């Protein structure tokens, strides 16, 4: 697991850190070829979320989210976005490539592993598919999360 992934996992909600570490480790173990998983995004502040929301709306660029600050599971540290790092250098979001030649696209090996741990994949959403996104099942409604009190750790109490 690379340092960027480790740093991003450390900022996730304490209740999912160990689980995400295990999931990424299992993915990396299964991906026996050139690809390894990197967490590209974990916890995101409301301000960072609002900045992303402006893309393709009031700022140039492609729309990357339909969620304003407080409306993303990332804002509560209960979601991750990933990419595959190829040969330790190049980032890839290619969902079809099979770098380990086991007849299963590496991306879908990761989707299967996340699902086996009860995580929802943004690629299964009916609208605004987000192929790099995974969120903890049971915590995907920001309206409910927003009502949870903030604990001494600075995270919502689950």
SEBA-685280 format. One line per 2 residues: number of its first residue (from 1); their letters; for each residue x, y, z of C-alpha. Coordinates in Angstrom, 1 decimal. Layout:
residues N
NUM) A) X,Y,Z ~ ...;
***
This chain:
residues 158
1) XX) 0.0,0.0,0.0 ~ 1.5,3.3,-1.0;
3) XX) 2.0,6.3,1.3 ~ -0.8,8.4,-0.3;
5) XX) -3.3,5.6,0.3 ~ -2.1,5.2,3.9;
7) XX) -2.4,8.9,4.5 ~ -5.9,9.1,3.1;
9) XX) -7.1,6.1,5.0 ~ -5.8,7.6,8.2;
11) XX) -8.2,10.6,7.7 ~ -11.3,8.4,7.1;
13) XX) -13.9,7.9,9.9 ~ -12.3,5.8,12.6;
15) XX) -15.0,3.1,12.2 ~ -13.9,2.3,8.6;
17) XX) -10.2,2.8,8.6 ~ -9.2,-0.9,9.4;
19) XX) -11.8,-2.2,7.0 ~ -10.6,0.0,4.2;
21) XX) -7.0,-1.0,4.9 ~ -8.1,-4.7,4.7;
23) XX) -10.0,-4.2,1.5 ~ -7.2,-2.4,-0.2;
25) XX) -4.7,-5.0,1.0 ~ -6.9,-7.7,-0.4;
27) XX) -7.3,-5.9,-3.7 ~ -3.5,-5.5,-4.0;
29) XX) -3.0,-9.2,-3.1 ~ -5.5,-10.3,-5.8;
31) XX) -4.0,-7.9,-8.4 ~ -0.9,-10.0,-9.1;
33) XX) 0.2,-8.0,-12.1 ~ 1.3,-4.4,-12.7;
35) XX) -1.7,-2.7,-10.9 ~ -2.1,-1.7,-7.3;
37) XX) -4.9,0.3,-5.7 ~ -4.5,3.9,-4.6;
39) XX) -7.1,5.8,-2.6 ~ -7.3,9.1,-4.5;
41) XX) -9.9,10.7,-2.2 ~ -11.3,9.9,1.2;
43) XX) -12.4,12.5,3.7 ~ -13.4,15.8,2.0;
45) XX) -14.3,19.0,3.8 ~ -17.5,20.8,3.1;
47) XX) -15.5,23.6,1.5 ~ -13.7,21.2,-0.8;
49) XX) -17.0,19.6,-1.7 ~ -18.5,23.0,-2.5;
51) XX) -15.5,23.8,-4.7 ~ -16.0,20.5,-6.6;
53) XX) -19.7,21.3,-7.0 ~ -18.9,24.6,-8.8;
55) XX) -17.1,22.7,-11.6 ~ -19.2,22.7,-14.7;
57) XX) -21.6,25.1,-13.1 ~ -20.1,28.4,-12.1;
59) XX) -16.5,27.4,-12.9 ~ -15.1,25.9,-16.1;
61) XX) -14.8,22.1,-16.3 ~ -16.8,18.9,-16.4;
63) XX) -19.4,18.3,-13.6 ~ -17.8,15.9,-11.2;
65) XX) -20.5,15.8,-8.5 ~ -24.1,16.5,-7.8;
67) XX) -23.4,17.0,-4.1 ~ -22.8,20.2,-2.3;
69) XX) -20.9,20.5,1.0 ~ -22.5,18.2,3.6;
71) XX) -24.3,16.1,0.9 ~ -21.5,13.7,0.1;
73) XX) -20.6,10.6,2.1 ~ -16.9,11.8,1.6;
75) XX) -17.7,14.7,3.9 ~ -18.2,12.2,6.8;
77) XX) -15.1,10.0,6.0 ~ -17.2,7.1,4.9;
79) XX) -16.3,6.9,1.2 ~ -13.2,6.5,-0.9;
81) XX) -12.4,7.1,-4.6 ~ -9.7,4.9,-6.1;
83) XX) -7.5,4.5,-9.1 ~ -5.1,1.8,-10.2;
85) XX) -1.4,2.6,-10.2 ~ 0.4,0.8,-13.0;
87) XX) 4.0,-0.2,-12.4 ~ 4.2,2.1,-9.4;
89) XX) 3.9,5.2,-11.7 ~ 0.9,5.7,-13.9;
91) XX) -2.6,6.3,-12.6 ~ -5.4,4.5,-14.5;
93) XX) -9.1,4.5,-14.3 ~ -9.4,1.9,-17.0;
95) XX) -12.2,-0.5,-15.9 ~ -11.6,-3.0,-18.7;
97) XX) -7.9,-3.7,-18.5 ~ -6.6,-7.0,-17.0;
99) XX) -3.0,-6.3,-16.1 ~ -2.7,-9.6,-14.2;
101) XX) -4.1,-11.7,-17.1 ~ -6.5,-13.7,-15.0;
103) XX) -9.4,-13.1,-17.4 ~ -11.1,-10.6,-15.0;
105) XX) -10.7,-6.8,-15.4 ~ -8.6,-5.6,-12.4;
107) XX) -11.1,-2.9,-11.7 ~ -13.9,-5.4,-11.3;
109) XX) -11.8,-7.6,-9.0 ~ -11.7,-4.5,-6.7;
111) XX) -15.5,-3.9,-7.2 ~ -16.1,-7.5,-6.1;
113) XX) -13.9,-7.2,-3.0 ~ -15.4,-3.9,-1.9;
115) XX) -18.9,-5.5,-2.4 ~ -18.0,-8.5,-0.3;
117) XX) -17.3,-6.1,2.6 ~ -20.6,-4.3,2.2;
119) XX) -19.5,-1.3,0.2 ~ -21.6,0.3,-2.5;
121) XX) -20.0,1.0,-5.9 ~ -20.8,4.3,-7.6;
123) XX) -20.6,2.4,-10.9 ~ -23.9,0.8,-10.0;
125) XX) -25.8,4.0,-9.6 ~ -28.6,4.6,-12.1;
127) XX) -27.7,8.2,-12.7 ~ -24.4,10.1,-12.5;
129) XX) -22.3,6.9,-12.4 ~ -19.1,7.4,-10.4;
131) XX) -16.8,4.5,-11.3 ~ -14.0,5.4,-8.9;
133) XX) -16.4,5.8,-5.9 ~ -17.1,3.3,-3.0;
135) XX) -19.1,4.1,0.1 ~ -19.9,2.1,3.2;
137) XX) -23.4,0.5,2.9 ~ -25.7,1.7,5.6;
139) XX) -24.2,5.2,5.7 ~ -25.0,6.4,2.2;
141) XX) -27.7,8.9,3.2 ~ -26.1,12.3,3.9;
143) XX) -29.4,13.6,5.3 ~ -29.2,11.0,8.1;
145) XX) -25.4,11.5,8.6 ~ -25.8,15.2,8.9;
147) XX) -28.0,14.7,12.0 ~ -25.4,12.7,13.9;
149) XX) -23.6,14.6,16.6 ~ -19.9,15.3,16.3;
151) XX) -17.8,13.4,18.8 ~ -14.6,14.3,20.6;
153) XX) -12.7,12.8,17.7 ~ -14.1,15.5,15.3;
155) XX) -16.1,12.8,13.4 ~ -19.8,12.1,13.6;
157) XX) -20.9,9.6,16.2 ~ -22.2,6.5,14.5;
***
